[in-house]
Amino acid sequence: MTFAEDCLAPKYKTRISHILNVRWPLFCTLVTLARVYALSAGAVRAGQPKGSSIPPADREKLGVHYAARAVAALVEAEAAGYFKVAGKVDEVKTSTDFEPLRSREDFKSLMGRV
C-alpha cells in the first residue's frame, strides 16, 4: 500500500485507528507536511527553481528553516502515533524524500528513538 493509500483507504484507516487509537488524518497530514518541507529544503539549497534570485547565504538559511520544520512535523507525527504503524520507521529512514534531513542531529535522534 502506498503512502497516499495509507492515508486515504477508509477500511485500512479505520482498522489501524481502532488498533492504535490514533487520528489518521492528523499524522498523515503531518508526514505529508514533513515531506514537503524536506523536499523544499533540498531544492532551495540546490538553487531551485532554476534562476532563483535568492542569494546563496539566504538559500542555506531557508534550507535550514525548512529542514527544521520537517523534523518538527515528524516529531508531531511521532506523538500522534505514526511510527507505531508497521513499516513507517523504515519508510522514513529509507525514503529519498527525507534525504535532506539525514545529516541533522534532531532527525538522527528522532530515528534513533522510534
C-alpha positions in Angstrom: 0.0 0.0 0.0 1.4 3.4 -0.9 1.7 6.4 1.4 -1.3 8.0 -0.2 -3.4 4.8 0.1 -2.4 4.5 3.8 -3.9 8.0 4.3 -7.0 7.6 2.1 -8.1 3.9 2.3 -11.1 4.1 4.6 -11.0 0.4 5.6 -7.3 0.5 6.4 -7.6 3.8 8.1 -10.5 2.7 10.3 -8.8 -0.6 11.3 -5.5 1.0 12.3 -7.1 3.9 14.1 -9.0 1.5 16.2 -5.9 -0.6 17.0 -3.7 2.3 17.8 -6.3 4.8 18.9 -4.7 7.5 16.7 -6.2 10.0 14.3 -5.0 9.1 10.8 -5.7 12.4 9.1 -3.6 14.2 11.7 -0.4 12.1 11.3 -0.8 11.6 7.6 -1.1 15.4 7.2 2.0 15.9 9.4 4.1 13.4 7.5 3.0 14.9 4.2 3.9 18.3 5.5 7.3 16.9 6.7 7.9 15.6 3.1 7.1 18.9 1.6 9.4 20.8 3.9 12.2 18.2 3.5 12.0 18.3 -0.3 11.8 22.1 -0.2 14.9 22.2 2.0 16.8 20.2 -0.6 15.5 22.1 -3.5 16.2 25.6 -2.1 19.8 24.6 -1.1 20.3 23.3 -4.7 19.3 26.7 -6.1 16.0 25.6 -7.4 13.9 26.7 -9.1 16.4 27.4 -11.8 17.3 31.0 -12.0 16.3 31.6 -8.4 17.1 35.1 -7.2 17.7 34.0 -3.6 21.3 34.7 -2.6 23.3 31.5 -1.6 23.5 32.5 2.1 19.8 33.1 2.2 19.1 29.8 0.4 21.1 28.0 3.1 19.2 29.7 5.9 15.9 28.9 4.2 17.0 25.3 3.7 17.9 25.0 7.4 14.5 26.5 8.3 12.6 24.1 6.1 14.5 21.1 7.4 13.8 22.2 11.0 10.1 22.4 10.2 10.2 19.0 8.5 11.7 17.4 11.7 9.2 19.2 13.9 6.3 17.8 11.8 7.8 14.3 12.1 8.1 14.8 15.9 4.4 15.7 16.0 3.6 12.7 13.8 5.5 10.6 16.3 3.4 12.0 19.2 0.2 11.1 17.1 1.4 7.5 16.8 2.6 7.4 13.2 5.7 5.4 14.0 3.7 2.7 15.8 2.4 1.6 12.4 4.4 -1.3 11.0 6.9 -0.2 8.3 6.6 3.6 8.9 10.0 3.9 10.6 11.7 2.1 7.7 9.7 4.2 5.2 11.0 7.5 6.7 14.5 6.1 7.2 14.8 5.0 3.5 12.6 7.4 1.6 14.6 9.7 -0.6 12.1 12.5 0.3 13.8 12.8 3.6 17.4 12.7 2.3 17.9 16.5 3.1 17.3 15.7 6.8 19.7 12.7 7.2 22.6 14.8 8.4 20.6 16.7 11.0 21.2 15.7 14.7 17.5 16.2 15.5 16.5 13.8 12.7 19.1 11.2 13.8 17.8 11.5 17.3 14.2 11.0 16.2 15.1 8.0 14.1 17.1 6.5 17.0 14.2 6.7 19.4 11.3 5.5 17.2 
